[in-house]
């Protein structure tokens, strides 16, 4: 994996940039280039947080039988963010694995 790529290089590989709003939000720029590894790491860290929140909500539901809406109004947001972060991570991993021209 190339440690950093310019936006022009990424587009030259045939990828849309940034494609996902989360990629732009979490993007790590070093010396004017995208640090793919650091960006993926930040996305994975956030995804782990949301996954943990989902697991805790699921465990609470299983223990109490409560409906998710009884204890959190954020469950849908957690699920959406976990999914969107996963999509962004997979996209950046495809960019990182693309052969350089």
LOBA-148313 format. One record per residue: residue in three letters; x, y, z of N, C-alpha, C, O in turn. Coordinates in Angstrom, 2 decimals, always signed. Atoms other than C-alpha are relative to their C-alpha. Example, Ala and Ser with C-alpha at 12.3 -4.5 7.8 and 13.67 -1.06 7.14 Angstrom:
<atoms>
   type      n.xx      n.yy      n.zz     ca.xx     ca.yy     ca.zz      c.xx      c.yy      c.zz      o.xx      o.yy      o.zz
    ala     +0.89     -1.19     +0.00    +12.30     -4.50     +7.80     +0.90     +1.20     +0.00     +1.94     +1.18     +0.66
    ser     -0.82     -1.19     -0.06    +13.67     -1.06     +7.14     -0.77     +1.09     +0.73     -0.26     +2.20     +0.90
</atoms>
This chain:
<atoms>
   type      n.xx      n.yy      n.zz     ca.xx     ca.yy     ca.zz      c.xx      c.yy      c.zz      o.xx      o.yy      o.zz
    unk     +0.84     -1.17     +0.00     +0.00     +0.00     +0.00     +0.89     +1.24     +0.00     +1.86     +1.33     +0.75
    unk     -0.70     -1.28     +0.01     +1.23     +3.45     -0.86     -0.35     +0.75     +1.27     -1.53     +0.85     +1.61
    unk     +0.31     -0.70     -1.25     +1.57     +5.42     +2.37     -0.87     +1.23     -0.22     -1.77     +1.51     +0.58
    unk     +0.80     -1.18     +0.31     +0.16     +8.56     +0.77     -0.20     +0.10     -1.51     +0.65     -0.33     -2.29
    unk     +0.30     -0.24     +1.42     -1.46     +9.46     -2.53     -0.66     +1.36     -0.11     -1.41     +1.77     +0.77
    unk     +0.71     -1.26     +0.23     -2.55    +12.77     -3.95     -1.39     -0.32     -0.52     -1.65     -1.43     -1.00
    unk     +1.35     +0.17     +0.52     -6.17    +13.24     -4.91     +0.07     -0.29     -1.50     -0.71     -1.10     -2.01
    unk     -0.18     +0.25     +1.44     -5.01    +13.35     -8.54     +0.41     -1.45     -0.25     -0.10     -2.08     -1.18
    unk     -0.42     +1.40     +0.14     -3.27     +9.98     -8.10     -1.17     -0.95     +0.22     -1.34     -1.93     -0.50
    unk     +1.15     +0.85     -0.31     -6.39     +8.47     -6.55     -0.98     +0.00     -1.16     -1.48     -1.05     -1.57
    unk     +0.90     -0.09     +1.15     -8.54     +9.72     -9.39     +0.62     -0.66     -1.22     -0.09     -1.24     -2.05
    unk     -0.70     +0.66     +1.10     -5.90     +8.47    -11.83     -0.11     -1.51     +0.06     +0.01     -2.18     -0.96
    unk     +0.20     +1.44     -0.16     -6.43     +4.99    -10.41     -1.44     -0.41     -0.35     -1.77     -1.59     -0.36
    unk     +1.38     +0.27     +0.39    -10.08     +5.30    -11.44     -1.01     +0.08     +1.12     -2.13     -0.42     +0.97
    unk     +0.91     -0.10     -1.15    -11.64     +6.09     -8.07     -0.56     +1.41     +0.12     +0.13     +2.39     -0.18
    unk     +0.59     -1.30     -0.34    -14.04     +8.89     -7.19     +0.60     +0.44     +1.32     +0.86     -0.38     +2.20
    unk     -0.50     -0.49     -1.28    -12.73    +11.12     -4.44     -0.78     +1.21     +0.42     -0.93     +2.14     -0.38
    unk     -0.15     +0.97     -1.08    -13.85    +11.41     -1.75     -1.07     -1.08     -0.01     -0.99     -2.00     +0.81
    unk     +1.13     +0.91     +0.16    -17.03     +9.48     -2.77     -0.92     +0.00     +1.21     -2.12     +0.23     +1.04
    unk     +0.82     +0.02     -1.21    -18.27     +9.22     +0.84     +0.33     +1.22     +0.86     +1.50     +1.58     +1.01
    unk     -0.22     -1.17     -0.86    -18.73    +12.24     +3.11     +0.88     -0.35     +1.19     +1.68     +0.47     +1.64
    unk     -0.82     +0.41     -1.14    -17.18    +10.26     +5.96     +1.48     -0.06     -0.35     +2.33     +0.22     +0.50
    unk     -1.40     +0.04     +0.41    -13.98     +9.81     +3.97     +0.58     +1.41     +0.08     +1.70     +1.59     +0.58
    unk     -0.47     -1.38     -0.06    -13.67    +13.57     +3.64     +0.12     +0.47     +1.44     +1.06     +1.18     +1.79
    unk     +0.00     -0.42     -1.41    -14.49    +14.06     +7.32     +1.17     -0.60     +0.78     +1.76     +0.08     +1.62
    unk     -1.03     +0.70     -0.76    -11.95    +11.51     +8.59     +1.38     +0.03     -0.67     +2.36     -0.46     -0.11
    unk     -1.22     +0.04     +0.81     -9.28    +12.06     +5.93     +1.20     +0.62     +0.73     +1.11     +1.72     +1.28
    unk     -1.25     -0.49     -0.56     -5.72    +12.45     +7.19     +0.88     +0.45     -1.17     +1.21     -0.34     -2.05
    unk     -0.82     -0.58     +1.05     -3.66    +14.75     +4.97     +1.39     +0.26     +0.56     +1.55     +0.88     +1.62
    unk     -1.39     -0.28     -0.38     +0.12    +14.81     +5.19     +0.72     +0.54     -1.23     +0.79     -0.11     -2.27
    unk     -0.73     -0.66     +1.08     +2.10    +17.18     +3.03     -0.81     +0.03     -1.30     -0.28     -0.21     -2.38
    unk     +0.87     -0.15     +1.16     -0.86    +17.66     +0.70     -0.49     -1.30     -0.62     -1.14     -1.27     -1.67
    unk     +0.44     +1.29     +0.53     -1.49    +13.94     +0.17     -0.81     -0.74     +1.05     -0.69     -0.50     +2.25
    unk     +0.87     +0.78     -0.87     -4.00    +11.50     +1.60     +0.81     -1.16     +0.59     +1.39     -1.96     -0.15
    unk     -0.64     +1.13     -0.68     -2.53     +9.13     +4.18     -1.08     -1.06     +0.17     -1.89     -1.00     +1.09
    unk     +1.06     +1.01     +0.00     -4.67     +6.08     +3.44     -0.01     -0.84     +1.27     -1.07     -1.10     +1.83
    unk     -0.07     +0.85     -1.19     -3.44     +3.97     +6.36     -0.54     +0.74     +1.23     -1.32     +0.17     +2.00
    unk     +0.47     -0.77     -1.16     -4.05     +6.72     +8.93     -1.49     +0.30     -0.09     -2.19     +0.30     +0.92
    unk     +1.44     -0.26     +0.18     -7.46     +7.53     +7.45     -0.80     -1.26     +0.29     -1.82     -1.19     +0.98
    unk     +0.68     +1.27     -0.27     -8.49     +3.87     +7.51     +0.00     -0.28     +1.50     -1.00     -0.74     +2.05
    unk     -0.10     +0.23     -1.44     -7.27     +3.62    +11.11     -1.01     +0.85     +0.77     -1.66     +0.36     +1.70
    unk     +0.98     -0.87     -0.66     -9.39     +6.61    +12.17     -1.42     -0.51     -0.21     -2.24     -0.53     +0.71
    unk     +1.33     +0.53     +0.30    -12.44     +5.16    +10.43     -0.27     -1.28     +0.79     -1.37     -1.47     +1.31
    unk     +0.17     +1.25     -0.73    -11.88     +1.75    +12.04     -0.22     +0.25     +1.49     -1.00     -0.45     +2.13
    unk     +0.17     -0.34     -1.41    -11.59     +3.33    +15.48     -1.43     +0.46     +0.27     -2.05     +0.04     +1.24
    unk     +1.38     -0.46     -0.17    -14.92     +5.11    +15.06     -0.99     -1.13     -0.20     -1.98     -1.24     +0.51
    unk     +0.90     +1.13     +0.24    -16.53     +2.00    +13.64     -0.04     -0.92     +1.21     -1.10     -1.43     +1.57
    unk     -0.06     +0.83     -1.20    -15.37     +0.02    +16.69     -0.86     +0.61     +1.11     -1.54     -0.12     +1.84
    unk     +0.84     -0.67     -1.00    -17.05     +2.62    +18.93     -1.48     -0.27     -0.26     -2.21     -0.66     +0.65
    unk     +1.42     +0.21     +0.32    -20.38     +2.33    +17.11     -0.39     -1.47     +0.14     -1.49     -1.79     +0.58
    unk     +0.28     +1.43     -0.14    -20.15     -1.45    +17.01     -0.16     -0.36     +1.48     -1.03     -1.15     +1.84
    unk     +0.10     +0.23     -1.45    -19.57     -1.45    +20.79     -1.34     +0.51     +0.53     -1.99     -0.17     +1.33
    unk     +1.29     -0.54     -0.43    -22.61     +0.77    +21.30     -1.15     -0.91     -0.42     -2.07     -1.15     +0.36
    unk     +1.04     +0.93     +0.48    -24.74     -1.58    +19.18     -0.02     -1.27     +0.82     -1.09     -1.77     +1.19
    unk     -0.07     +1.23     -0.80    -23.51     -4.61    +21.09     -0.55     +0.22     +1.40     -1.26     -0.64     +1.93
    unk     +0.52     -0.29     -1.34    -24.26     -2.97    +24.43     -1.53     +0.14     -0.03     -2.21     -0.35     +0.87
    unk     +1.45     -0.14     +0.12    -27.75     -2.03    +23.27     -0.66     -1.36     -0.20     -1.69     -1.66     +0.40
    unk     +0.55     +1.33     +0.24    -28.37     -5.55    +21.98     +0.02     -0.83     +1.29     -0.96     -1.49     +1.62
    unk     -0.09     +0.76     -1.26    -27.14     -7.10    +25.25     -1.03     +0.49     +1.01     -1.65     -0.32     +1.70
    unk     +1.00     -0.54     -0.91    -29.36     -4.76    +27.27     -1.39     -0.46     -0.39     -2.19     -0.85     +0.46
    unk     +1.30     +0.46     +0.49    -32.34     -5.64    +25.10     -0.22     -1.46     +0.34     -1.30     -1.85     +0.78
    unk     +0.13     +1.43     -0.27    -31.66     -9.35    +25.51     -0.20     -0.27     +1.49     -0.94     -1.17     +1.87
    unk     +0.10     +0.19     -1.45    -31.30     -9.03    +29.29     -1.32     +0.49     +0.56     -1.86     -0.10     +1.50
    unk     +1.19     -0.62     -0.58    -34.34     -6.85    +29.85     -1.27     -0.23     -0.81     -2.38     -0.09     -0.30
    unk     +1.16     +0.13     +0.88    -36.60     -7.54    +26.89     -0.55     +1.33     -0.45     -1.59     +1.39     -1.11
    unk     +0.46     -1.34     +0.34    -36.92     -3.79    +26.45     +0.15     +0.23     -1.50     +1.03     -0.34     -2.15
    unk     -0.13     -0.44     +1.39    -37.48     -2.28    +23.04     +1.15     +1.00     -0.05     +1.38     +1.73     +0.91
    unk     -1.12     -0.93     +0.12    -34.50     -0.32    +21.75     -0.41     +1.44     +0.29     +0.36     +2.19     +0.90
    unk     +0.45     -1.37     -0.20    -36.54     +2.87    +21.82     -0.22     +0.31     +1.48     -0.31     +1.48     +1.86
    unk     +0.17     -0.23     -1.43    -37.02     +2.36    +25.57     +1.27     +0.53     +0.66     +1.19     +1.17     +1.71
    unk     -1.24     -0.41     -0.67    -33.36     +3.04    +26.32     +0.96     +0.80     -0.88     +1.95     +1.33     -0.38
    unk     -0.84     -0.87     +0.82    -31.84     +4.81    +23.34     -0.77     +0.47     -1.22     -1.48     -0.30     -1.87
    unk     +0.58     -0.53     +1.23    -33.03     +7.08    +20.60     +1.08     +0.09     -1.07     +0.85     +0.62     -2.16
    unk     -1.14     -0.07     +0.92    -29.64     +6.72    +18.92     +0.29     -1.33     -0.70     +1.22     -1.40     -1.50
    unk     -0.30     +1.31     +0.56    -29.81     +3.05    +17.94     +0.09     +0.04     -1.52     +1.02     -0.51     -2.10
    unk     -0.03     -0.09     +1.46    -30.65     +3.84    +14.31     +1.24     +0.74     -0.48     +1.83     +0.38     -1.50
    unk     -1.21     -0.75     +0.37    -27.81     +6.38    +14.19     +1.25     -0.88     +0.14     +2.14     -0.84     -0.71
    unk     -1.14     +0.90     -0.20    -25.37     +3.81    +15.61     +0.09     -1.00     -1.15     +1.17     -1.23     -1.69
    unk     +0.01     +1.00     +1.08    -26.41     +1.23    +13.02     +0.39     +0.65     -1.33     +1.15     +0.07     -2.10
    unk     -0.33     -0.69     +1.25    -26.22     +3.75    +10.17     +1.48     +0.35     -0.06     +2.13     +0.12     -1.08
    unk     -1.41     -0.39     -0.02    -22.80     +5.03    +11.21     +0.90     -1.22     -0.12     +1.90     -1.17     -0.83
    unk     -0.81     +1.21     +0.09    -21.41     +1.52    +11.67     +0.03     -0.51     -1.43     +1.09     -0.90     -1.94
    unk     +0.09     +0.45     +1.39    -22.61     +0.58     +8.19     +0.76     +0.93     -0.94     +1.53     +0.47     -1.78
    unk     -0.65     -0.96     +0.89    -21.41     +3.78     +6.50     +1.52     +0.02     +0.20     +2.27     +0.16     -0.76
    unk     -1.44     +0.07     -0.25    -18.01     +3.59     +8.18     +0.59     -1.25     -0.65     +1.68     -1.21     -1.22
    unk     -0.46     +1.23     +0.64    -17.68     -0.01     +6.97     +0.13     +0.17     -1.51     +1.09     -0.31     -2.11
    unk     -0.06     -0.25     +1.45    -18.45     +1.09     +3.40     +1.19     +0.87     -0.35     +1.89     +0.61     -1.33
    unk     -1.12     -0.90     +0.26    -15.90     +3.90     +3.58     +1.34     -0.72     +0.17     +2.26     -0.51     -0.62
    unk     -1.23     +0.76     -0.24    -13.23     +1.58     +5.01     +0.27     -0.93     -1.18     +1.39     -0.99     -1.69
    unk     -0.16     +0.93     +1.12    -13.82     -1.00     +2.28     +0.43     +0.75     -1.26     +1.26     +0.26     -2.03
    unk     -0.35     -0.80     +1.17    -13.60     +1.73     -0.37     +1.47     +0.41     +0.05     +2.18     +0.29     -0.94
    unk     -1.40     -0.42     -0.13    -10.28     +3.05     +0.96     +0.95     -1.19     -0.12     +2.05     -1.05     -0.65
    unk     -0.83     +1.20     +0.14     -8.92     -0.49     +1.20     +0.15     -0.40     -1.47     +1.21     -0.86     -1.88
    unk     -0.10     +0.28     +1.45     -9.73     -0.99     -2.50     +0.98     +0.98     -0.66     +1.76     +0.59     -1.52
    unk     -0.94     -0.98     +0.54     -7.87     +2.23     -3.30     +1.43     -0.39     +0.37     +2.33     -0.39     -0.47
    unk     -1.33     +0.35     -0.48     -4.90     +1.14     -1.18     +0.55     -1.23     -0.71     +1.76     -1.34     -0.92
    unk     -0.44     +1.24     +0.64     -4.78     -2.26     -2.91     +0.14     +0.13     -1.51     +0.65     -0.77     -2.17
    unk     -0.06     -0.18     +1.45     -5.04     -0.83     -6.43     +1.45     +0.11     -0.45     +2.27     +0.78     +0.19
    unk     -1.38     -0.10     +0.51     -1.89     -1.28     -8.49     +0.27     +1.42     -0.49     -0.55     +2.03     -1.17
    unk     -0.37     -1.36     +0.44     -0.11     +1.99     -9.05     +0.36     -0.03     -1.48     +1.01     -0.96     -1.95
    unk     -0.30     -0.03     +1.43     +0.11     +3.02    -12.70     +1.47     +0.19     -0.29     +1.87     +0.24     -1.46
</atoms>
